[in-house]
Amino acid sequence: MYAIVKAGGRQEKVAVGDTITVDRIDAKIGASVSFAAVLLVEGANVTSDPKALAGVKVAGEVLEETKGPKIDILRYKNKTGYRRRQGFRSQLTRVKITAISK
């Protein structure tokens, strides 16, 4: 059985025991979090009805807080001496999926 969940502005395919990386969740390490299911697949049965999915809970446990890769933002205009450099690293959270319950 697996589910498609909405996590951090994206959709992720998860099964019990999977570890996913999502945008930062404001929760302590070891805390439990839940995600909203968008699709649920049990063998040959596929559930996508929002009313049926309202009772589906996908639970996970926060493993760690990490940072994403460095993104370099460079702005340059020719012949004017204009240069700007900026960097960005996204804040991420690793979550282990512990249960998918109906």
C-alpha positions in Angstrom: 0.0 0.0 0.0 1.2 3.5 -0.8 -0.2 7.0 -0.8 0.5 10.3 -2.6 0.6 13.1 0.1 0.8 16.8 -0.1 4.0 17.9 1.8 5.7 21.2 1.6 4.1 22.5 -1.5 4.8 19.3 -3.5 3.3 15.9 -3.7 5.3 12.8 -2.6 4.8 9.1 -3.1 5.2 7.4 0.3 4.9 3.9 1.8 5.4 2.8 5.4 9.1 2.9 6.3 10.0 5.5 3.6 12.1 8.6 4.4 11.2 11.8 2.6 12.7 15.3 2.6 10.2 18.1 2.7 10.3 21.9 3.2 10.9 22.8 6.8 8.2 21.7 9.3 8.1 23.5 12.6 8.4 20.4 14.9 11.1 19.0 17.1 13.1 16.0 16.3 11.2 12.8 17.3 7.8 14.6 17.1 5.0 13.0 15.0 3.5 14.9 12.1 0.6 14.0 9.7 0.1 14.7 6.0 -3.0 15.0 3.9 -3.5 12.2 1.4 -4.3 13.0 -2.2 -4.4 9.5 -3.5 -4.4 6.0 -1.9 -3.4 2.8 -3.6 -4.1 -0.6 -2.0 -3.2 -3.4 -4.4 -5.7 -2.9 -7.3 -7.9 -0.4 -5.4 -7.2 3.2 -6.1 -8.9 5.9 -4.0 -9.0 9.5 -5.2 -12.4 10.6 -3.9 -11.8 13.6 -1.5 -14.6 12.4 0.8 -13.1 9.0 1.2 -9.6 10.5 1.6 -10.8 12.8 4.4 -10.4 9.9 6.9 -7.0 8.7 5.6 -4.1 9.8 7.8 -0.4 9.4 6.9 1.7 9.7 10.0 5.4 10.4 10.2 8.2 11.0 12.6 10.7 13.9 12.3 14.2 12.6 11.9 16.4 15.7 11.4 16.6 19.3 10.2 18.9 19.8 7.2 19.8 22.3 4.5 19.4 22.0 0.8 22.1 22.6 -1.8 23.6 26.1 -2.2 22.0 28.0 -5.0 24.1 30.9 -6.4 22.2 33.9 -7.8 24.4 36.1 -10.0 23.3 39.4 -11.7 25.6 41.0 -14.3 25.3 43.8 -16.7 27.8 44.2 -19.5 30.1 47.2 -19.7 28.7 49.0 -16.6 30.5 47.2 -13.7 27.2 46.1 -12.2 27.6 42.8 -10.4 25.5 41.3 -7.6 25.9 38.0 -5.9 23.4 36.3 -3.6 23.2 32.8 -2.2 20.4 30.7 -0.8 20.0 27.3 1.0 16.6 26.0 1.7 15.7 24.7 5.1 14.5 21.1 4.9 13.1 18.4 7.3 13.6 14.6 6.9 10.6 12.6 7.9 10.2 8.8 8.2 6.7 7.6 7.4 5.4 5.4 10.3 1.8 4.6 9.4 -1.0 4.9 6.7 -4.3 4.5 8.4 -7.9 4.7 7.1 
